[in-house]
Every structure is written in structure tokens, then in C-alpha cells.
Amino acid sequence: GGVFGLFRTGAPLKTNLYSVTEYFSASKGWDSTLPAVYFLYDLSPITVEISDAPGSLGHFLTRVCAVVGGVFAVTGMTDRWIHRAVNLMNKVE
């Protein structure tokens, strides 16, 4: 399928998406079949529209809150791990 989108230059971008699945079938000896390579195509028309339009203020604030929350979560986990490590090292001594 093709992908069509407009970017900052305003020029349309056309491209194709492909996926590959590999199948292997072991030979069963010489049973009157010759080795072969088969190419099977399953075409699925999919259109993806890529837009570089600016988001709303609400969308921006939601993303900022998500980043701030993620920073607090990672900082909290790191602090907890360091605290536990220090406690374990004090118990060993």
C-alpha cells in the first residue's frame, strides 16, 4: 500500500510499506520435486495520512503533564532503589 502525506515543504510524499514473513520447509529427499523459491503477495490497501499541523493548547499541556509525571515517577523509583541499596550495604557491615 502507499503512504501519502504533506510535510513542511508542502510537497506530497509517496512511499510504500512492506512487511516480510519467512517460511522454511525442509526437503523430504528427492521425491520428484525440485527446489524452488516462491513469492506470495498479499496486497492490503492502507492509507496513512501524516500531518505536521500544530496541536491545540490542551494537547500541549497534556504532553507537558505526562513528561513531568514521568520524571517524578522515574526519580521516585531511582530514589527508592538507592535507599534500599544503602540499607542493604549498612546491614552487611
Summary of the structure (lengths in Angstrom):
residues: 93
radius of gyration: 27.4
end to end distance: 64.5
largest distance: 74.9
contacts: 120
relative contact order: 0.14
helix: 39%
strand: 13%
